[in-house]
């Protein structure tokens, strides 16, 4: 929507008259960088709603109301950002594997994907639901429209066929070696 010259003049008057008040309001409540962003957002709202904005002395309380909402949103966003930083910092740091490890892993991945592609589509789907989507057996049973026991058997059989196709030895029955995809999944 194109603004008229009169609208621009009215906005300029409001901006010039109340900018410092709104800036001080935001500076008292937010860090400097966030306060500058908040002030800009308050006046963006004022620009967009200039036609419905109160006139004269009622404009400042209206702008304070907008600023209050902007400050609250900024504060919430800051809290979310800090919580995310804490979560990210709590994640274990794994050193990057050397190039030789990456080459070997890439080859193994390629071999496994080729073995997966040699399976029947139903086996591929079951394994993808389990490994890629991270679904449990009860969830897989819902997706496939079968009982949990049938889903458990389908996963186990598909894994067995994948091992055969990829020439991977059967897992150690003692559980000494962890498996990437547990047979039957979690309950």
C-alpha positions as CSV (number, residue, x, y, z in Angstrom):
1,X,0.0,0.0,0.0
2,X,1.5,3.3,-1.0
3,X,1.7,5.9,1.7
4,X,0.7,9.5,0.9
5,X,2.8,12.6,1.6
6,X,0.5,13.5,4.4
7,X,1.0,10.1,6.0
8,X,4.8,10.4,5.7
9,X,4.7,13.8,7.3
10,X,2.5,12.5,10.2
11,X,4.8,9.6,10.8
12,X,7.9,11.9,10.7
13,X,6.3,14.1,13.3
14,X,5.6,11.2,15.6
15,X,9.0,9.7,15.1
16,X,10.8,13.0,15.8
17,X,8.6,13.8,18.8
18,X,8.7,10.4,20.5
19,X,11.9,8.7,19.3
20,X,14.0,9.6,22.4
21,X,11.2,8.5,24.8
22,X,10.8,5.1,23.1
23,X,14.6,4.7,22.9
24,X,15.0,5.3,26.6
25,X,12.2,3.0,27.4
26,X,13.8,0.2,25.4
27,X,17.4,1.0,26.7
28,X,16.3,0.6,30.3
29,X,14.9,-2.9,29.6
30,X,17.2,-4.5,27.0
31,X,20.9,-4.7,26.1
32,X,21.9,-1.9,23.7
33,X,21.9,-3.9,20.5
34,X,18.5,-5.4,21.3
35,X,17.2,-2.0,22.3
36,X,18.1,-0.5,19.0
37,X,16.3,-3.4,17.2
38,X,13.3,-2.9,19.5
39,X,13.1,0.8,18.8
40,X,13.2,0.1,15.1
41,X,10.5,-2.5,15.4
42,X,8.2,-0.1,17.4
43,X,8.4,2.5,14.7
44,X,7.9,-0.1,12.0
45,X,4.6,-1.0,13.7
46,X,3.8,2.7,14.0
47,X,4.5,3.2,10.3
48,X,2.3,0.2,9.4
49,X,-0.5,1.3,11.7
50,X,-0.3,5.1,11.3
51,X,-3.9,5.3,10.2
52,X,-5.2,3.6,13.3
53,X,-2.7,5.2,15.7
54,X,-4.1,7.7,18.3
55,X,-3.3,11.3,17.7
56,X,-1.6,14.0,19.8
57,X,-0.7,13.1,23.4
58,X,-2.4,9.7,23.2
59,X,0.3,8.5,20.7
60,X,3.0,8.2,23.3
61,X,1.1,5.7,25.6
62,X,0.2,3.8,22.4
63,X,3.8,3.6,21.4
64,X,4.8,2.5,25.0
65,X,2.2,-0.3,24.6
66,X,3.8,-1.4,21.4
67,X,7.3,-1.1,22.9
68,X,6.2,-3.1,25.9
69,X,5.1,-6.0,23.6
70,X,8.3,-5.7,21.5
71,X,10.5,-5.8,24.7
72,X,8.6,-8.8,26.0
73,X,9.1,-10.6,22.7
74,X,12.8,-9.7,22.6
75,X,13.2,-11.0,26.2
76,X,11.5,-14.3,25.4
77,X,13.7,-14.7,22.3
78,X,16.8,-14.0,24.4
79,X,15.8,-16.7,26.9
80,X,15.1,-19.2,24.2
81,X,18.5,-18.4,22.6
82,X,20.3,-18.8,26.0
83,X,18.5,-22.2,26.6
84,X,19.6,-23.3,23.1
85,X,23.2,-22.2,23.8
86,X,23.2,-24.3,27.0
87,X,21.9,-27.3,25.2
88,X,24.4,-27.0,22.4
89,X,27.3,-26.5,24.9
90,X,26.2,-29.6,26.8
91,X,26.5,-31.8,23.6
92,X,29.7,-33.8,23.6
93,X,32.4,-32.6,21.3
94,X,33.7,-35.3,19.0
95,X,37.0,-34.7,17.2
96,X,36.8,-34.7,13.5
97,X,37.9,-38.0,12.1
98,X,41.0,-37.9,9.9
99,X,40.6,-38.2,6.1
100,X,41.5,-41.9,6.1
101,X,38.6,-42.6,8.5
102,X,36.2,-40.6,6.3
103,X,37.2,-42.4,3.2
104,X,36.7,-45.8,4.8
105,X,33.3,-44.7,6.3
106,X,32.3,-43.4,2.9
107,X,33.1,-46.7,1.3
108,X,31.2,-48.6,4.0
109,X,28.2,-46.3,3.6
110,X,28.2,-46.8,-0.1
111,X,28.4,-50.6,0.3
112,X,25.6,-50.5,2.8
113,X,23.4,-48.3,0.6
114,X,24.0,-50.6,-2.4
115,X,23.1,-53.6,-0.2
116,X,19.9,-51.8,0.9
117,X,19.0,-51.0,-2.7
118,X,19.3,-54.7,-3.6
119,X,16.5,-55.5,-1.1
120,X,12.8,-55.7,-1.9
121,X,11.0,-52.3,-1.6
122,X,9.1,-53.5,1.5
123,X,12.3,-54.5,3.3
124,X,13.8,-51.1,2.3
125,X,10.8,-49.2,3.7
126,X,10.9,-51.1,7.1
127,X,14.6,-50.4,7.5
128,X,14.3,-46.8,6.5
129,X,11.5,-46.3,8.9
130,X,13.6,-47.8,11.7
131,X,17.0,-46.2,10.8
132,X,16.2,-42.9,9.0
133,X,13.0,-41.9,10.8
134,X,14.0,-43.5,14.1
135,X,10.6,-45.1,14.6
136,X,10.0,-47.8,17.3
137,X,8.4,-51.1,16.5
138,X,5.0,-49.9,17.8
139,X,5.2,-46.8,15.5
140,X,6.3,-48.9,12.5
141,X,3.3,-51.2,13.1
142,X,1.1,-48.2,12.9
143,X,2.7,-47.0,9.7
144,X,2.5,-50.4,8.1
145,X,-1.0,-51.2,9.5
146,X,0.1,-54.5,11.1
147,X,0.5,-55.8,14.6
148,X,3.5,-55.0,16.7
149,X,4.7,-58.6,16.6
150,X,4.4,-58.6,12.8
151,X,6.4,-55.3,12.6
152,X,9.0,-56.7,14.9
153,X,9.4,-59.8,12.7
154,X,9.5,-57.6,9.5
155,X,12.3,-55.5,11.0
156,X,14.3,-58.6,12.1
157,X,13.9,-60.3,8.7
158,X,14.8,-57.1,6.8
159,X,17.9,-56.7,8.9
160,X,18.9,-60.3,8.3
161,X,18.5,-59.8,4.6
162,X,20.5,-56.6,4.7
163,X,23.3,-58.3,6.5
164,X,23.3,-61.1,4.0
165,X,23.2,-58.6,1.1
166,X,26.0,-56.6,2.5
167,X,28.0,-59.7,3.6
168,X,27.9,-58.5,7.3
169,X,28.4,-61.2,9.9
170,X,25.5,-62.0,12.2
171,X,25.7,-60.0,15.5
172,X,27.3,-61.4,18.5
173,X,24.5,-63.1,20.6
174,X,26.3,-62.0,23.8
175,X,25.7,-58.4,22.9
176,X,29.5,-57.6,23.1
177,X,29.3,-55.5,19.9
178,X,26.7,-52.7,19.7
179,X,24.5,-52.7,16.7
180,X,23.5,-49.6,14.8
181,X,19.9,-50.8,14.5
182,X,18.6,-53.0,17.3
183,X,16.6,-56.0,16.1
184,X,13.0,-55.4,16.9
185,X,13.5,-51.9,18.1
186,X,12.5,-50.3,21.4
187,X,9.2,-50.8,23.0
